[in-house]
Amino acid sequence: MEESTGLPEINLDDCDGCGECVPVCPVEALTVVDHKVTVTKSDDCQYCGNCEEACPTNAISCPYEIVLG
C-alpha cells in the first residue's frame, strides 16, 4: 500500500511545465523545475486544491478528502 504524503499528486508524464498552477497557490508552495511542477515548500502546502483546478493538463490531483468536524 502506498503511503499518503498529504500533498497534491503530480503526474510528471502529463505535466507540460506551463506553470499555470504556480500563481494560484496562496502559499507559493509550487515551483517549475526542469519544465515540471513540483511542491517545493511541502510544509507550507494547505492542500487547497487551487493547483488541481488550474492545471490545464489534469496533471495535478488532490485525491484526499479533508473533513472538518
Biopython code that builds the backbone (N, CA, C, O; Angstrom):
import numpy as np
from Bio.PDB.StructureBuilder import StructureBuilder

atoms = [
    (1, "MET", "N", (0.846, -1.177, 0.000)),
    (1, "MET", "CA", (0.000, 0.000, 0.000)),
    (1, "MET", "C", (0.894, 1.244, 0.000)),
    (1, "MET", "O", (1.838, 1.337, 0.784)),
    (2, "GLU", "N", (0.588, 2.195, -0.884)),
    (2, "GLU", "CA", (1.372, 3.413, -1.000)),
    (2, "GLU", "C", (1.037, 4.363, 0.142)),
    (2, "GLU", "O", (-0.133, 4.551, 0.477)),
    (3, "GLU", "N", (2.070, 4.963, 0.741)),
    (3, "GLU", "CA", (1.876, 5.875, 1.854)),
    (3, "GLU", "C", (1.450, 7.246, 1.344)),
    (3, "GLU", "O", (1.999, 7.742, 0.360)),
    (4, "SER", "N", (0.478, 7.856, 2.005)),
    (4, "SER", "CA", (-0.006, 9.172, 1.630)),
    (4, "SER", "C", (0.949, 10.252, 2.122)),
    (4, "SER", "O", (1.435, 10.201, 3.253)),
    (5, "THR", "N", (1.211, 11.225, 1.263)),
    (5, "THR", "CA", (2.046, 12.349, 1.658)),
    (5, "THR", "C", (1.208, 13.518, 2.133)),
    (5, "THR", "O", (1.728, 14.439, 2.762)),
    (6, "GLY", "N", (-0.099, 13.493, 1.837)),
    (6, "GLY", "CA", (-0.951, 14.621, 2.181)),
    (6, "GLY", "C", (-0.711, 15.830, 1.300)),
    (6, "GLY", "O", (-1.140, 16.935, 1.633)),
    (7, "LEU", "N", (-0.028, 15.635, 0.174)),
    (7, "LEU", "CA", (0.260, 16.706, -0.773)),
    (7, "LEU", "C", (-0.426, 16.420, -2.093)),
    (7, "LEU", "O", (-0.774, 15.273, -2.373)),
    (8, "PRO", "N", (-0.626, 17.445, -2.910)),
    (8, "PRO", "CA", (-1.155, 17.197, -4.249)),
    (8, "PRO", "C", (-0.249, 16.218, -4.997)),
    (8, "PRO", "O", (0.975, 16.275, -4.882)),
    (9, "GLU", "N", (-0.865, 15.329, -5.756)),
    (9, "GLU", "CA", (-0.105, 14.359, -6.539)),
    (9, "GLU", "C", (0.100, 14.934, -7.942)),
    (9, "GLU", "O", (-0.844, 15.409, -8.573)),
    (10, "ILE", "N", (1.337, 14.887, -8.416)),
    (10, "ILE", "CA", (1.675, 15.444, -9.726)),
    (10, "ILE", "C", (2.123, 14.326, -10.646)),
    (10, "ILE", "O", (3.107, 13.639, -10.371)),
    (11, "ASN", "N", (1.396, 14.145, -11.742)),
    (11, "ASN", "CA", (1.758, 13.155, -12.748)),
    (11, "ASN", "C", (2.735, 13.836, -13.700)),
    (11, "ASN", "O", (2.335, 14.631, -14.550)),
    (12, "LEU", "N", (4.010, 13.520, -13.551)),
    (12, "LEU", "CA", (5.048, 14.182, -14.345)),
    (12, "LEU", "C", (4.959, 13.866, -15.829)),
    (12, "LEU", "O", (5.459, 14.631, -16.653)),
    (13, "ASP", "N", (4.325, 12.745, -16.184)),
    (13, "ASP", "CA", (4.140, 12.420, -17.598)),
    (13, "ASP", "C", (3.144, 13.380, -18.249)),
    (13, "ASP", "O", (3.265, 13.697, -19.433)),
    (14, "ASP", "N", (2.161, 13.841, -17.475)),
    (14, "ASP", "CA", (1.140, 14.743, -18.005)),
    (14, "ASP", "C", (1.504, 16.217, -17.848)),
    (14, "ASP", "O", (0.981, 17.061, -18.576)),
    (15, "CYS", "N", (2.389, 16.536, -16.914)),
    (15, "CYS", "CA", (2.772, 17.930, -16.672)),
    (15, "CYS", "C", (3.620, 18.444, -17.829)),
    (15, "CYS", "O", (4.632, 17.844, -18.189)),
    (16, "ASP", "N", (3.188, 19.575, -18.408)),
    (16, "ASP", "CA", (3.965, 20.154, -19.513)),
    (16, "ASP", "C", (4.775, 21.369, -19.053)),
    (16, "ASP", "O", (5.399, 22.046, -19.869)),
    (17, "GLY", "N", (4.762, 21.639, -17.753)),
    (17, "GLY", "CA", (5.570, 22.725, -17.210)),
    (17, "GLY", "C", (5.052, 24.113, -17.511)),
    (17, "GLY", "O", (5.813, 25.078, -17.449)),
    (18, "CYS", "N", (3.776, 24.238, -17.836)),
    (18, "CYS", "CA", (3.221, 25.543, -18.205)),
    (18, "CYS", "C", (3.271, 26.545, -17.051)),
    (18, "CYS", "O", (3.387, 27.749, -17.280)),
    (19, "GLY", "N", (3.187, 26.057, -15.822)),
    (19, "GLY", "CA", (3.270, 26.917, -14.654)),
    (19, "GLY", "C", (1.987, 27.622, -14.272)),
    (19, "GLY", "O", (2.006, 28.499, -13.408)),
    (20, "GLU", "N", (0.868, 27.265, -14.891)),
    (20, "GLU", "CA", (-0.402, 27.923, -14.570)),
    (20, "GLU", "C", (-0.838, 27.681, -13.135)),
    (20, "GLU", "O", (-1.626, 28.455, -12.593)),
    (21, "CYS", "N", (-0.346, 26.634, -12.518)),
    (21, "CYS", "CA", (-0.692, 26.307, -11.138)),
    (21, "CYS", "C", (0.088, 27.160, -10.131)),
    (21, "CYS", "O", (-0.370, 27.368, -9.008)),
    (22, "VAL", "N", (1.243, 27.643, -10.526)),
    (22, "VAL", "CA", (2.135, 28.343, -9.586)),
    (22, "VAL", "C", (1.500, 29.610, -9.017)),
    (22, "VAL", "O", (1.495, 29.768, -7.796)),
    (23, "PRO", "N", (0.963, 30.524, -9.832)),
    (23, "PRO", "CA", (0.430, 31.768, -9.261)),
    (23, "PRO", "C", (-0.859, 31.604, -8.454)),
    (23, "PRO", "O", (-1.215, 32.501, -7.690)),
    (24, "VAL", "N", (-1.561, 30.492, -8.603)),
    (24, "VAL", "CA", (-2.809, 30.309, -7.856)),
    (24, "VAL", "C", (-2.584, 29.695, -6.476)),
    (24, "VAL", "O", (-3.524, 29.586, -5.689)),
    (25, "CYS", "N", (-1.368, 29.301, -6.182)),
    (25, "CYS", "CA", (-1.057, 28.732, -4.869)),
    (25, "CYS", "C", (-0.941, 29.867, -3.853)),
    (25, "CYS", "O", (-0.064, 30.720, -3.990)),
    (26, "PRO", "N", (-1.806, 29.897, -2.836)),
    (26, "PRO", "CA", (-1.797, 31.008, -1.882)),
    (26, "PRO", "C", (-0.560, 31.066, -0.986)),
    (26, "PRO", "O", (-0.283, 32.100, -0.379)),
    (27, "VAL", "N", (0.181, 29.967, -0.901)),
    (27, "VAL", "CA", (1.365, 29.944, -0.027)),
    (27, "VAL", "C", (2.660, 29.784, -0.807)),
    (27, "VAL", "O", (3.722, 29.564, -0.226)),
    (28, "GLU", "N", (2.565, 29.896, -2.133)),
    (28, "GLU", "CA", (3.730, 29.802, -3.023)),
    (28, "GLU", "C", (4.528, 28.517, -2.794)),
    (28, "GLU", "O", (5.757, 28.537, -2.715)),
    (29, "ALA", "N", (3.804, 27.401, -2.690)),
    (29, "ALA", "CA", (4.444, 26.110, -2.428)),
    (29, "ALA", "C", (4.899, 25.397, -3.700)),
    (29, "ALA", "O", (5.626, 24.406, -3.625)),
    (30, "LEU", "N", (4.479, 25.891, -4.871)),
    (30, "LEU", "CA", (4.804, 25.242, -6.135)),
    (30, "LEU", "C", (5.857, 26.011, -6.921)),
    (30, "LEU", "O", (5.913, 27.240, -6.881)),
    (31, "THR", "N", (6.686, 25.263, -7.632)),
    (31, "THR", "CA", (7.714, 25.842, -8.486)),
    (31, "THR", "C", (7.876, 24.947, -9.708)),
    (31, "THR", "O", (7.707, 23.731, -9.620)),
    (32, "VAL", "N", (8.203, 25.549, -10.845)),
    (32, "VAL", "CA", (8.531, 24.771, -12.034)),
    (32, "VAL", "C", (10.041, 24.550, -12.032)),
    (32, "VAL", "O", (10.821, 25.502, -12.033)),
    (33, "VAL", "N", (10.441, 23.267, -12.030)),
    (33, "VAL", "CA", (11.849, 22.880, -12.027)),
    (33, "VAL", "C", (12.068, 21.917, -13.187)),
    (33, "VAL", "O", (11.391, 20.893, -13.283)),
    (34, "ASP", "N", (12.995, 22.237, -14.053)),
    (34, "ASP", "CA", (13.281, 21.396, -15.223)),
    (34, "ASP", "C", (12.018, 21.090, -16.030)),
    (34, "ASP", "O", (11.799, 19.955, -16.452)),
    (35, "HIS", "N", (11.197, 22.113, -16.236)),
    (35, "HIS", "CA", (9.988, 22.029, -17.061)),
    (35, "HIS", "C", (8.910, 21.126, -16.470)),
    (35, "HIS", "O", (8.061, 20.619, -17.203)),
    (36, "LYS", "N", (8.933, 20.920, -15.160)),
    (36, "LYS", "CA", (7.894, 20.156, -14.464)),
    (36, "LYS", "C", (7.590, 20.861, -13.156)),
    (36, "LYS", "O", (8.491, 21.397, -12.510)),
    (37, "VAL", "N", (6.318, 20.862, -12.763)),
    (37, "VAL", "CA", (5.955, 21.496, -11.499)),
    (37, "VAL", "C", (6.280, 20.551, -10.339)),
    (37, "VAL", "O", (6.183, 19.330, -10.460)),
    (38, "THR", "N", (6.661, 21.146, -9.228)),
    (38, "THR", "CA", (6.953, 20.366, -8.034)),
    (38, "THR", "C", (6.538, 21.166, -6.807)),
    (38, "THR", "O", (6.522, 22.397, -6.831)),
    (39, "VAL", "N", (6.204, 20.456, -5.737)),
    (39, "VAL", "CA", (5.883, 21.102, -4.470)),
    (39, "VAL", "C", (7.210, 21.321, -3.755)),
    (39, "VAL", "O", (7.795, 20.380, -3.218)),
    (40, "THR", "N", (7.681, 22.555, -3.749)),
    (40, "THR", "CA", (8.989, 22.841, -3.159)),
    (40, "THR", "C", (8.895, 23.259, -1.693)),
    (40, "THR", "O", (9.888, 23.217, -0.967)),
    (41, "LYS", "N", (7.719, 23.654, -1.267)),
    (41, "LYS", "CA", (7.518, 24.032, 0.135)),
    (41, "LYS", "C", (6.406, 23.153, 0.714)),
    (41, "LYS", "O", (5.306, 23.627, 0.998)),
    (42, "SER", "N", (6.714, 21.872, 0.881)),
    (42, "SER", "CA", (5.699, 20.917, 1.306)),
    (42, "SER", "C", (5.117, 21.240, 2.682)),
    (42, "SER", "O", (3.948, 20.949, 2.937)),
    (43, "ASP", "N", (5.906, 21.833, 3.566)),
    (43, "ASP", "CA", (5.393, 22.178, 4.895)),
    (43, "ASP", "C", (4.380, 23.314, 4.841)),
    (43, "ASP", "O", (3.563, 23.466, 5.749)),
    (44, "ASP", "N", (4.433, 24.115, 3.774)),
    (44, "ASP", "CA", (3.524, 25.252, 3.643)),
    (44, "ASP", "C", (2.226, 24.909, 2.917)),
    (44, "ASP", "O", (1.235, 25.628, 3.044)),
    (45, "CYS", "N", (2.225, 23.811, 2.154)),
    (45, "CYS", "CA", (1.053, 23.443, 1.348)),
    (45, "CYS", "C", (-0.176, 23.293, 2.239)),
    (45, "CYS", "O", (-0.153, 22.575, 3.239)),
    (46, "GLN", "N", (-1.260, 23.991, 1.855)),
    (46, "GLN", "CA", (-2.516, 23.937, 2.600)),
    (46, "GLN", "C", (-3.523, 22.974, 1.975)),
    (46, "GLN", "O", (-4.646, 22.844, 2.461)),
    (47, "TYR", "N", (-3.118, 22.298, 0.895)),
    (47, "TYR", "CA", (-3.987, 21.334, 0.224)),
    (47, "TYR", "C", (-5.327, 21.968, -0.148)),
    (47, "TYR", "O", (-6.387, 21.371, 0.038)),
    (48, "CYS", "N", (-5.255, 23.190, -0.678)),
    (48, "CYS", "CA", (-6.470, 23.935, -1.001)),
    (48, "CYS", "C", (-7.133, 23.458, -2.292)),
    (48, "CYS", "O", (-8.336, 23.647, -2.473)),
    (49, "GLY", "N", (-6.366, 22.844, -3.186)),
    (49, "GLY", "CA", (-6.915, 22.351, -4.439)),
    (49, "GLY", "C", (-6.875, 23.348, -5.578)),
    (49, "GLY", "O", (-7.294, 23.020, -6.688)),
    (50, "ASN", "N", (-6.386, 24.555, -5.341)),
    (50, "ASN", "CA", (-6.316, 25.563, -6.412)),
    (50, "ASN", "C", (-5.461, 25.081, -7.572)),
    (50, "ASN", "O", (-5.795, 25.317, -8.734)),
    (51, "CYS", "N", (-4.363, 24.409, -7.262)),
    (51, "CYS", "CA", (-3.462, 23.939, -8.315)),
    (51, "CYS", "C", (-4.147, 22.893, -9.197)),
    (51, "CYS", "O", (-3.967, 22.878, -10.415)),
    (52, "GLU", "N", (-4.929, 22.026, -8.569)),
    (52, "GLU", "CA", (-5.653, 20.995, -9.319)),
    (52, "GLU", "C", (-6.631, 21.643, -10.301)),
    (52, "GLU", "O", (-6.731, 21.223, -11.454)),
    (53, "GLU", "N", (-7.341, 22.654, -9.846)),
    (53, "GLU", "CA", (-8.314, 23.341, -10.692)),
    (53, "GLU", "C", (-7.646, 24.115, -11.827)),
    (53, "GLU", "O", (-8.212, 24.228, -12.914)),
    (54, "ALA", "N", (-6.450, 24.647, -11.582)),
    (54, "ALA", "CA", (-5.773, 25.489, -12.572)),
    (54, "ALA", "C", (-5.027, 24.692, -13.633)),
    (54, "ALA", "O", (-4.712, 25.237, -14.690)),
    (55, "CYS", "N", (-4.736, 23.430, -13.386)),
    (55, "CYS", "CA", (-3.907, 22.643, -14.296)),
    (55, "CYS", "C", (-4.664, 22.279, -15.576)),
    (55, "CYS", "O", (-5.645, 21.539, -15.521)),
    (56, "PRO", "N", (-4.219, 22.790, -16.720)),
    (56, "PRO", "CA", (-4.929, 22.517, -17.977)),
    (56, "PRO", "C", (-4.724, 21.089, -18.501)),
    (56, "PRO", "O", (-5.485, 20.638, -19.357)),
    (57, "THR", "N", (-3.723, 20.383, -18.010)),
    (57, "THR", "CA", (-3.484, 19.018, -18.491)),
    (57, "THR", "C", (-3.941, 17.956, -17.483)),
    (57, "THR", "O", (-3.729, 16.762, -17.692)),
    (58, "ASN", "N", (-4.566, 18.402, -16.394)),
    (58, "ASN", "CA", (-5.030, 17.499, -15.333)),
    (58, "ASN", "C", (-3.904, 16.654, -14.757)),
    (58, "ASN", "O", (-4.111, 15.500, -14.381)),
    (59, "ALA", "N", (-2.713, 17.238, -14.690)),
    (59, "ALA", "CA", (-1.551, 16.526, -14.155)),
    (59, "ALA", "C", (-1.510, 16.555, -12.629)),
    (59, "ALA", "O", (-0.781, 15.778, -12.013)),
    (60, "ILE", "N", (-2.285, 17.444, -12.019)),
    (60, "ILE", "CA", (-2.290, 17.574, -10.563)),
    (60, "ILE", "C", (-3.618, 17.076, -10.015)),
    (60, "ILE", "O", (-4.686, 17.434, -10.511)),
    (61, "SER", "N", (-3.532, 16.244, -8.983)),
    (61, "SER", "CA", (-4.759, 15.786, -8.339)),
    (61, "SER", "C", (-4.609, 15.877, -6.830)),
    (61, "SER", "O", (-3.532, 15.676, -6.269)),
    (62, "CYS", "N", (-5.721, 16.185, -6.205)),
    (62, "CYS", "CA", (-5.814, 16.223, -4.747)),
    (62, "CYS", "C", (-6.865, 15.191, -4.352)),
    (62, "CYS", "O", (-8.020, 15.538, -4.104)),
    (63, "PRO", "N", (-6.462, 13.922, -4.296)),
    (63, "PRO", "CA", (-7.425, 12.844, -4.153)),
    (63, "PRO", "C", (-7.935, 12.586, -2.728)),
    (63, "PRO", "O", (-8.774, 11.706, -2.536)),
    (64, "TYR", "N", (-7.464, 13.310, -1.754)),
    (64, "TYR", "CA", (-7.858, 13.031, -0.391)),
    (64, "TYR", "C", (-8.881, 14.066, 0.058)),
    (64, "TYR", "O", (-8.718, 15.263, -0.181)),
    (65, "GLU", "N", (-9.924, 13.595, 0.704)),
    (65, "GLU", "CA", (-10.972, 14.474, 1.199)),
    (65, "GLU", "C", (-10.592, 14.951, 2.584)),
    (65, "GLU", "O", (-10.172, 14.167, 3.435)),
    (66, "ILE", "N", (-10.744, 16.244, 2.797)),
    (66, "ILE", "CA", (-10.471, 16.825, 4.113)),
    (66, "ILE", "C", (-11.815, 17.061, 4.788)),
    (66, "ILE", "O", (-12.679, 17.757, 4.254)),
    (67, "VAL", "N", (-11.977, 16.476, 5.962)),
    (67, "VAL", "CA", (-13.234, 16.602, 6.704)),
    (67, "VAL", "C", (-12.952, 17.348, 7.995)),
    (67, "VAL", "O", (-12.133, 16.924, 8.810)),
    (68, "LEU", "N", (-13.636, 18.456, 8.167)),
    (68, "LEU", "CA", (-13.510, 19.219, 9.400)),
    (68, "LEU", "C", (-14.692, 18.876, 10.277)),
    (68, "LEU", "O", (-15.839, 18.895, 9.830)),
    (69, "GLY", "N", (-14.411, 18.565, 11.512)),
    (69, "GLY", "CA", (-15.533, 18.136, 12.337)),
    (69, "GLY", "C", (-15.577, 18.679, 13.686)),
    (69, "GLY", "O", (-16.492, 18.366, 14.447)),
]
sb = StructureBuilder()
sb.init_structure("model")
sb.init_model(0)
sb.init_chain("A")
sb.init_seg("    ")
for serial, (resi, resn, name, xyz) in enumerate(atoms, 1):
    if name == "N":
        sb.init_residue(resn, " ", resi, " ")
    sb.init_atom(name, np.array(xyz, "f"), 0.0, 1.0, " ", f" {name:<3s}", serial, name[0])
structure = sb.get_structure()
